[in-house]
Amino acid sequence: MAEWNAEGTPEGETPMLMAPLHLHHEDDEAWFILEGTLGFQIGDETIEANCNEAVIVPHGTPHTFWNPKQEPARYLIIMTKQTKTLIEAIHSTSDRSSETMKKLFAQYGAELL
């Protein structure tokens, strides 16, 4: 589990995705909103979760998330060790090319869509 922040989206701008659209083949993922709001695409559904609400994405489900509001959001992300290791690998590489990212995701049981 990790606590993270998402900056607000300036008025009139498109929200920045906190993660690209992807799925985990083996691992579920969950969020608990501590402050603010997060938007989610989960499969074909788009939802918003507010303070004191939780979202769970089952493995095999395409998903991404963002902060749709101007105010910052603070949230807990609940993930497996494999997903945590993937995130650490993404943050530690300087090569953000599509090919490298796809290989990293595959190495940790996920798929970049």
Phi and psi in radians as a Rosetta constraint file:
Dihedral C 1 N 2 CA 2 C 2 CIRCULARHARMONIC -2.471 0.35
Dihedral N 2 CA 2 C 2 N 3 CIRCULARHARMONIC 2.582 0.35
Dihedral C 2 N 3 CA 3 C 3 CIRCULARHARMONIC -1.758 0.35
Dihedral N 3 CA 3 C 3 N 4 CIRCULARHARMONIC 2.239 0.35
Dihedral C 3 N 4 CA 4 C 4 CIRCULARHARMONIC -2.301 0.35
Dihedral N 4 CA 4 C 4 N 5 CIRCULARHARMONIC 2.868 0.35
Dihedral C 4 N 5 CA 5 C 5 CIRCULARHARMONIC -2.085 0.35
Dihedral N 5 CA 5 C 5 N 6 CIRCULARHARMONIC 2.612 0.35
Dihedral C 5 N 6 CA 6 C 6 CIRCULARHARMONIC -2.215 0.35
Dihedral N 6 CA 6 C 6 N 7 CIRCULARHARMONIC 2.104 0.35
Dihedral C 6 N 7 CA 7 C 7 CIRCULARHARMONIC -1.060 0.35
Dihedral N 7 CA 7 C 7 N 8 CIRCULARHARMONIC 2.692 0.35
Dihedral C 7 N 8 CA 8 C 8 CIRCULARHARMONIC -1.256 0.35
Dihedral N 8 CA 8 C 8 N 9 CIRCULARHARMONIC 2.814 0.35
Dihedral C 8 N 9 CA 9 C 9 CIRCULARHARMONIC -1.694 0.35
Dihedral N 9 CA 9 C 9 N 10 CIRCULARHARMONIC 2.114 0.35
Dihedral C 9 N 10 CA 10 C 10 CIRCULARHARMONIC -1.007 0.35
Dihedral N 10 CA 10 C 10 N 11 CIRCULARHARMONIC 2.536 0.35
Dihedral C 10 N 11 CA 11 C 11 CIRCULARHARMONIC -0.941 0.35
Dihedral N 11 CA 11 C 11 N 12 CIRCULARHARMONIC 2.325 0.35
Dihedral C 11 N 12 CA 12 C 12 CIRCULARHARMONIC 1.466 0.35
Dihedral N 12 CA 12 C 12 N 13 CIRCULARHARMONIC -0.068 0.35
Dihedral C 12 N 13 CA 13 C 13 CIRCULARHARMONIC -1.774 0.35
Dihedral N 13 CA 13 C 13 N 14 CIRCULARHARMONIC 2.749 0.35
Dihedral C 13 N 14 CA 14 C 14 CIRCULARHARMONIC -1.384 0.35
Dihedral N 14 CA 14 C 14 N 15 CIRCULARHARMONIC 2.300 0.35
Dihedral C 14 N 15 CA 15 C 15 CIRCULARHARMONIC -1.028 0.35
Dihedral N 15 CA 15 C 15 N 16 CIRCULARHARMONIC 2.519 0.35
Dihedral C 15 N 16 CA 16 C 16 CIRCULARHARMONIC -1.476 0.35
Dihedral N 16 CA 16 C 16 N 17 CIRCULARHARMONIC 2.261 0.35
Dihedral C 16 N 17 CA 17 C 17 CIRCULARHARMONIC -1.156 0.35
Dihedral N 17 CA 17 C 17 N 18 CIRCULARHARMONIC 2.364 0.35
Dihedral C 17 N 18 CA 18 C 18 CIRCULARHARMONIC -1.374 0.35
Dihedral N 18 CA 18 C 18 N 19 CIRCULARHARMONIC -0.370 0.35
Dihedral C 18 N 19 CA 19 C 19 CIRCULARHARMONIC -2.654 0.35
Dihedral N 19 CA 19 C 19 N 20 CIRCULARHARMONIC 2.570 0.35
Dihedral C 19 N 20 CA 20 C 20 CIRCULARHARMONIC -1.203 0.35
Dihedral N 20 CA 20 C 20 N 21 CIRCULARHARMONIC 2.835 0.35
Dihedral C 20 N 21 CA 21 C 21 CIRCULARHARMONIC -1.070 0.35
Dihedral N 21 CA 21 C 21 N 22 CIRCULARHARMONIC 2.199 0.35
Dihedral C 21 N 22 CA 22 C 22 CIRCULARHARMONIC -2.733 0.35
Dihedral N 22 CA 22 C 22 N 23 CIRCULARHARMONIC 3.054 0.35
Dihedral C 22 N 23 CA 23 C 23 CIRCULARHARMONIC -2.516 0.35
Dihedral N 23 CA 23 C 23 N 24 CIRCULARHARMONIC 2.750 0.35
Dihedral C 23 N 24 CA 24 C 24 CIRCULARHARMONIC -1.916 0.35
Dihedral N 24 CA 24 C 24 N 25 CIRCULARHARMONIC 2.224 0.35
Dihedral C 24 N 25 CA 25 C 25 CIRCULARHARMONIC -1.267 0.35
Dihedral N 25 CA 25 C 25 N 26 CIRCULARHARMONIC -0.500 0.35
Dihedral C 25 N 26 CA 26 C 26 CIRCULARHARMONIC -2.125 0.35
Dihedral N 26 CA 26 C 26 N 27 CIRCULARHARMONIC -0.315 0.35
Dihedral C 26 N 27 CA 27 C 27 CIRCULARHARMONIC -2.012 0.35
Dihedral N 27 CA 27 C 27 N 28 CIRCULARHARMONIC 2.349 0.35
Dihedral C 27 N 28 CA 28 C 28 CIRCULARHARMONIC -1.427 0.35
Dihedral N 28 CA 28 C 28 N 29 CIRCULARHARMONIC 2.838 0.35
Dihedral C 28 N 29 CA 29 C 29 CIRCULARHARMONIC -2.501 0.35
Dihedral N 29 CA 29 C 29 N 30 CIRCULARHARMONIC 2.550 0.35
Dihedral C 29 N 30 CA 30 C 30 CIRCULARHARMONIC -2.504 0.35
Dihedral N 30 CA 30 C 30 N 31 CIRCULARHARMONIC 2.710 0.35
Dihedral C 30 N 31 CA 31 C 31 CIRCULARHARMONIC -2.306 0.35
Dihedral N 31 CA 31 C 31 N 32 CIRCULARHARMONIC 2.524 0.35
Dihedral C 31 N 32 CA 32 C 32 CIRCULARHARMONIC -2.206 0.35
Dihedral N 32 CA 32 C 32 N 33 CIRCULARHARMONIC 2.136 0.35
Dihedral C 32 N 33 CA 33 C 33 CIRCULARHARMONIC -1.485 0.35
Dihedral N 33 CA 33 C 33 N 34 CIRCULARHARMONIC 2.082 0.35
Dihedral C 33 N 34 CA 34 C 34 CIRCULARHARMONIC -1.566 0.35
Dihedral N 34 CA 34 C 34 N 35 CIRCULARHARMONIC -0.657 0.35
Dihedral C 34 N 35 CA 35 C 35 CIRCULARHARMONIC -2.596 0.35
Dihedral N 35 CA 35 C 35 N 36 CIRCULARHARMONIC 2.510 0.35
Dihedral C 35 N 36 CA 36 C 36 CIRCULARHARMONIC 1.452 0.35
Dihedral N 36 CA 36 C 36 N 37 CIRCULARHARMONIC -2.644 0.35
Dihedral C 36 N 37 CA 37 C 37 CIRCULARHARMONIC -2.464 0.35
Dihedral N 37 CA 37 C 37 N 38 CIRCULARHARMONIC 2.496 0.35
Dihedral C 37 N 38 CA 38 C 38 CIRCULARHARMONIC -2.153 0.35
Dihedral N 38 CA 38 C 38 N 39 CIRCULARHARMONIC 2.485 0.35
Dihedral C 38 N 39 CA 39 C 39 CIRCULARHARMONIC -1.741 0.35
Dihedral N 39 CA 39 C 39 N 40 CIRCULARHARMONIC 2.576 0.35
Dihedral C 39 N 40 CA 40 C 40 CIRCULARHARMONIC -2.355 0.35
Dihedral N 40 CA 40 C 40 N 41 CIRCULARHARMONIC 2.468 0.35
Dihedral C 40 N 41 CA 41 C 41 CIRCULARHARMONIC -1.886 0.35
Dihedral N 41 CA 41 C 41 N 42 CIRCULARHARMONIC 2.107 0.35
Dihedral C 41 N 42 CA 42 C 42 CIRCULARHARMONIC -2.227 0.35
Dihedral N 42 CA 42 C 42 N 43 CIRCULARHARMONIC 1.824 0.35
Dihedral C 42 N 43 CA 43 C 43 CIRCULARHARMONIC 1.119 0.35
Dihedral N 43 CA 43 C 43 N 44 CIRCULARHARMONIC -2.204 0.35
Dihedral C 43 N 44 CA 44 C 44 CIRCULARHARMONIC -1.629 0.35
Dihedral N 44 CA 44 C 44 N 45 CIRCULARHARMONIC -0.008 0.35
Dihedral C 44 N 45 CA 45 C 45 CIRCULARHARMONIC -1.725 0.35
Dihedral N 45 CA 45 C 45 N 46 CIRCULARHARMONIC 2.452 0.35
Dihedral C 45 N 46 CA 46 C 46 CIRCULARHARMONIC -2.037 0.35
Dihedral N 46 CA 46 C 46 N 47 CIRCULARHARMONIC 2.239 0.35
Dihedral C 46 N 47 CA 47 C 47 CIRCULARHARMONIC -2.376 0.35
Dihedral N 47 CA 47 C 47 N 48 CIRCULARHARMONIC 2.868 0.35
Dihedral C 47 N 48 CA 48 C 48 CIRCULARHARMONIC -2.113 0.35
Dihedral N 48 CA 48 C 48 N 49 CIRCULARHARMONIC 2.446 0.35
Dihedral C 48 N 49 CA 49 C 49 CIRCULARHARMONIC -2.101 0.35
Dihedral N 49 CA 49 C 49 N 50 CIRCULARHARMONIC 2.309 0.35
Dihedral C 49 N 50 CA 50 C 50 CIRCULARHARMONIC -1.848 0.35
Dihedral N 50 CA 50 C 50 N 51 CIRCULARHARMONIC 3.099 0.35
Dihedral C 50 N 51 CA 51 C 51 CIRCULARHARMONIC -0.813 0.35
Dihedral N 51 CA 51 C 51 N 52 CIRCULARHARMONIC 2.346 0.35
Dihedral C 51 N 52 CA 52 C 52 CIRCULARHARMONIC 1.235 0.35
Dihedral N 52 CA 52 C 52 N 53 CIRCULARHARMONIC 0.331 0.35
Dihedral C 52 N 53 CA 53 C 53 CIRCULARHARMONIC -1.995 0.35
Dihedral N 53 CA 53 C 53 N 54 CIRCULARHARMONIC 2.712 0.35
Dihedral C 53 N 54 CA 54 C 54 CIRCULARHARMONIC -2.162 0.35
Dihedral N 54 CA 54 C 54 N 55 CIRCULARHARMONIC 2.677 0.35
Dihedral C 54 N 55 CA 55 C 55 CIRCULARHARMONIC -2.317 0.35
Dihedral N 55 CA 55 C 55 N 56 CIRCULARHARMONIC 2.350 0.35
Dihedral C 55 N 56 CA 56 C 56 CIRCULARHARMONIC -2.143 0.35
Dihedral N 56 CA 56 C 56 N 57 CIRCULARHARMONIC 2.308 0.35
Dihedral C 56 N 57 CA 57 C 57 CIRCULARHARMONIC -2.025 0.35
Dihedral N 57 CA 57 C 57 N 58 CIRCULARHARMONIC 1.988 0.35
Dihedral C 57 N 58 CA 58 C 58 CIRCULARHARMONIC -1.205 0.35
Dihedral N 58 CA 58 C 58 N 59 CIRCULARHARMONIC 2.632 0.35
Dihedral C 58 N 59 CA 59 C 59 CIRCULARHARMONIC -0.970 0.35
Dihedral N 59 CA 59 C 59 N 60 CIRCULARHARMONIC 2.602 0.35
Dihedral C 59 N 60 CA 60 C 60 CIRCULARHARMONIC 1.489 0.35
Dihedral N 60 CA 60 C 60 N 61 CIRCULARHARMONIC -0.021 0.35
Dihedral C 60 N 61 CA 61 C 61 CIRCULARHARMONIC -1.827 0.35
Dihedral N 61 CA 61 C 61 N 62 CIRCULARHARMONIC 2.130 0.35
Dihedral C 61 N 62 CA 62 C 62 CIRCULARHARMONIC -1.070 0.35
Dihedral N 62 CA 62 C 62 N 63 CIRCULARHARMONIC 2.418 0.35
Dihedral C 62 N 63 CA 63 C 63 CIRCULARHARMONIC -2.765 0.35
Dihedral N 63 CA 63 C 63 N 64 CIRCULARHARMONIC 2.779 0.35
Dihedral C 63 N 64 CA 64 C 64 CIRCULARHARMONIC -2.754 0.35
Dihedral N 64 CA 64 C 64 N 65 CIRCULARHARMONIC 2.971 0.35
Dihedral C 64 N 65 CA 65 C 65 CIRCULARHARMONIC -2.663 0.35
Dihedral N 65 CA 65 C 65 N 66 CIRCULARHARMONIC 2.847 0.35
Dihedral C 65 N 66 CA 66 C 66 CIRCULARHARMONIC -2.795 0.35
Dihedral N 66 CA 66 C 66 N 67 CIRCULARHARMONIC 2.954 0.35
Dihedral C 66 N 67 CA 67 C 67 CIRCULARHARMONIC -1.772 0.35
Dihedral N 67 CA 67 C 67 N 68 CIRCULARHARMONIC 1.925 0.35
Dihedral C 67 N 68 CA 68 C 68 CIRCULARHARMONIC -1.464 0.35
Dihedral N 68 CA 68 C 68 N 69 CIRCULARHARMONIC -0.148 0.35
Dihedral C 68 N 69 CA 69 C 69 CIRCULARHARMONIC -1.816 0.35
Dihedral N 69 CA 69 C 69 N 70 CIRCULARHARMONIC 2.908 0.35
Dihedral C 69 N 70 CA 70 C 70 CIRCULARHARMONIC -1.299 0.35
Dihedral N 70 CA 70 C 70 N 71 CIRCULARHARMONIC -0.527 0.35
Dihedral C 70 N 71 CA 71 C 71 CIRCULARHARMONIC -1.345 0.35
Dihedral N 71 CA 71 C 71 N 72 CIRCULARHARMONIC 2.559 0.35
Dihedral C 71 N 72 CA 72 C 72 CIRCULARHARMONIC -1.099 0.35
Dihedral N 72 CA 72 C 72 N 73 CIRCULARHARMONIC 2.754 0.35
Dihedral C 72 N 73 CA 73 C 73 CIRCULARHARMONIC -2.118 0.35
Dihedral N 73 CA 73 C 73 N 74 CIRCULARHARMONIC 2.578 0.35
Dihedral C 73 N 74 CA 74 C 74 CIRCULARHARMONIC -2.235 0.35
Dihedral N 74 CA 74 C 74 N 75 CIRCULARHARMONIC 2.346 0.35
Dihedral C 74 N 75 CA 75 C 75 CIRCULARHARMONIC -2.648 0.35
Dihedral N 75 CA 75 C 75 N 76 CIRCULARHARMONIC 2.800 0.35
Dihedral C 75 N 76 CA 76 C 76 CIRCULARHARMONIC -1.769 0.35
Dihedral N 76 CA 76 C 76 N 77 CIRCULARHARMONIC 2.403 0.35
Dihedral C 76 N 77 CA 77 C 77 CIRCULARHARMONIC -2.010 0.35
Dihedral N 77 CA 77 C 77 N 78 CIRCULARHARMONIC 2.221 0.35
Dihedral C 77 N 78 CA 78 C 78 CIRCULARHARMONIC -1.880 0.35
Dihedral N 78 CA 78 C 78 N 79 CIRCULARHARMONIC 2.109 0.35
Dihedral C 78 N 79 CA 79 C 79 CIRCULARHARMONIC -2.521 0.35
Dihedral N 79 CA 79 C 79 N 80 CIRCULARHARMONIC 2.852 0.35
Dihedral C 79 N 80 CA 80 C 80 CIRCULARHARMONIC -1.382 0.35
Dihedral N 80 CA 80 C 80 N 81 CIRCULARHARMONIC 2.955 0.35
Dihedral C 80 N 81 CA 81 C 81 CIRCULARHARMONIC -1.066 0.35
Dihedral N 81 CA 81 C 81 N 82 CIRCULARHARMONIC -0.680 0.35
Dihedral C 81 N 82 CA 82 C 82 CIRCULARHARMONIC -1.080 0.35
Dihedral N 82 CA 82 C 82 N 83 CIRCULARHARMONIC -0.751 0.35
Dihedral C 82 N 83 CA 83 C 83 CIRCULARHARMONIC -1.182 0.35
Dihedral N 83 CA 83 C 83 N 84 CIRCULARHARMONIC -0.713 0.35
Dihedral C 83 N 84 CA 84 C 84 CIRCULARHARMONIC -1.058 0.35
Dihedral N 84 CA 84 C 84 N 85 CIRCULARHARMONIC -0.728 0.35
Dihedral C 84 N 85 CA 85 C 85 CIRCULARHARMONIC -1.151 0.35
Dihedral N 85 CA 85 C 85 N 86 CIRCULARHARMONIC -0.654 0.35
Dihedral C 85 N 86 CA 86 C 86 CIRCULARHARMONIC -1.061 0.35
Dihedral N 86 CA 86 C 86 N 87 CIRCULARHARMONIC -0.844 0.35
Dihedral C 86 N 87 CA 87 C 87 CIRCULARHARMONIC -1.058 0.35
Dihedral N 87 CA 87 C 87 N 88 CIRCULARHARMONIC -0.743 0.35
Dihedral C 87 N 88 CA 88 C 88 CIRCULARHARMONIC -1.086 0.35
Dihedral N 88 CA 88 C 88 N 89 CIRCULARHARMONIC -0.710 0.35
Dihedral C 88 N 89 CA 89 C 89 CIRCULARHARMONIC -1.137 0.35
Dihedral N 89 CA 89 C 89 N 90 CIRCULARHARMONIC -0.708 0.35
Dihedral C 89 N 90 CA 90 C 90 CIRCULARHARMONIC -1.076 0.35
Dihedral N 90 CA 90 C 90 N 91 CIRCULARHARMONIC -0.815 0.35
Dihedral C 90 N 91 CA 91 C 91 CIRCULARHARMONIC -1.222 0.35
Dihedral N 91 CA 91 C 91 N 92 CIRCULARHARMONIC -0.366 0.35
Dihedral C 91 N 92 CA 92 C 92 CIRCULARHARMONIC -1.646 0.35
Dihedral N 92 CA 92 C 92 N 93 CIRCULARHARMONIC -0.138 0.35
Dihedral C 92 N 93 CA 93 C 93 CIRCULARHARMONIC -1.672 0.35
Dihedral N 93 CA 93 C 93 N 94 CIRCULARHARMONIC 2.522 0.35
Dihedral C 93 N 94 CA 94 C 94 CIRCULARHARMONIC -1.631 0.35
Dihedral N 94 CA 94 C 94 N 95 CIRCULARHARMONIC -0.244 0.35
Dihedral C 94 N 95 CA 95 C 95 CIRCULARHARMONIC -1.571 0.35
Dihedral N 95 CA 95 C 95 N 96 CIRCULARHARMONIC 1.770 0.35
Dihedral C 95 N 96 CA 96 C 96 CIRCULARHARMONIC -1.749 0.35
Dihedral N 96 CA 96 C 96 N 97 CIRCULARHARMONIC 0.389 0.35
Dihedral C 96 N 97 CA 97 C 97 CIRCULARHARMONIC -1.136 0.35
Dihedral N 97 CA 97 C 97 N 98 CIRCULARHARMONIC 2.700 0.35
Dihedral C 97 N 98 CA 98 C 98 CIRCULARHARMONIC -1.000 0.35
Dihedral N 98 CA 98 C 98 N 99 CIRCULARHARMONIC -0.741 0.35
Dihedral C 98 N 99 CA 99 C 99 CIRCULARHARMONIC -1.090 0.35
Dihedral N 99 CA 99 C 99 N 100 CIRCULARHARMONIC -0.795 0.35
Dihedral C 99 N 100 CA 100 C 100 CIRCULARHARMONIC -1.132 0.35
Dihedral N 100 CA 100 C 100 N 101 CIRCULARHARMONIC -0.759 0.35
Dihedral C 100 N 101 CA 101 C 101 CIRCULARHARMONIC -1.112 0.35
Dihedral N 101 CA 101 C 101 N 102 CIRCULARHARMONIC -0.732 0.35
Dihedral C 101 N 102 CA 102 C 102 CIRCULARHARMONIC -1.071 0.35
Dihedral N 102 CA 102 C 102 N 103 CIRCULARHARMONIC -0.702 0.35
Dihedral C 102 N 103 CA 103 C 103 CIRCULARHARMONIC -1.148 0.35
Dihedral N 103 CA 103 C 103 N 104 CIRCULARHARMONIC -0.735 0.35
Dihedral C 103 N 104 CA 104 C 104 CIRCULARHARMONIC -1.086 0.35
Dihedral N 104 CA 104 C 104 N 105 CIRCULARHARMONIC -0.828 0.35
Dihedral C 104 N 105 CA 105 C 105 CIRCULARHARMONIC -1.015 0.35
Dihedral N 105 CA 105 C 105 N 106 CIRCULARHARMONIC -0.806 0.35
Dihedral C 105 N 106 CA 106 C 106 CIRCULARHARMONIC -1.091 0.35
Dihedral N 106 CA 106 C 106 N 107 CIRCULARHARMONIC -0.647 0.35
Dihedral C 106 N 107 CA 107 C 107 CIRCULARHARMONIC -1.078 0.35
Dihedral N 107 CA 107 C 107 N 108 CIRCULARHARMONIC -0.483 0.35
Dihedral C 107 N 108 CA 108 C 108 CIRCULARHARMONIC -1.970 0.35
Dihedral N 108 CA 108 C 108 N 109 CIRCULARHARMONIC 0.543 0.35
Dihedral C 108 N 109 CA 109 C 109 CIRCULARHARMONIC 1.230 0.35
Dihedral N 109 CA 109 C 109 N 110 CIRCULARHARMONIC 0.482 0.35
Dihedral C 109 N 110 CA 110 C 110 CIRCULARHARMONIC -2.271 0.35
Dihedral N 110 CA 110 C 110 N 111 CIRCULARHARMONIC 2.991 0.35
Dihedral C 110 N 111 CA 111 C 111 CIRCULARHARMONIC -2.431 0.35
Dihedral N 111 CA 111 C 111 N 112 CIRCULARHARMONIC 2.185 0.35
Dihedral C 111 N 112 CA 112 C 112 CIRCULARHARMONIC -1.431 0.35
Dihedral N 112 CA 112 C 112 N 113 CIRCULARHARMONIC 2.194 0.35
